[in-house]
Amino acid sequence: MTGKARVRARRMPRAERERQMLDAAVRVIGRRGYQAASMDEIAEAAGVSKPLVYLYLHSKRRCSRGASSVRRAP
């Protein structure tokens, strides 16, 4: 050990993490368009791995649908 205490990151609740990914999808799809946007870009914008985006959102189509519902929500 180097003498530095390890700080464990707080685990984000599922709903909050999903919202974070959907917000990133809104930004990426809005900027690049559906066809040009990639799950890699969405994952990077959300600060998560691509497998995590697929685990939560399943596909780009579902991600896009979820993103459009985020835009309509108050």
FENVEN-V548826 format. One record per helix or strand. SS is the DSSP state (A for helix, B for strand). FROM is the first residue (numbers start at 1). TO is the last residue. If there is no record, write none. Layout:
ss & from & to
SS & FROM & TO
SS & FROM & TO
This chain:
ss & from & to
A & 14 & 32
A & 39 & 46
A & 50 & 57
A & 60 & 72
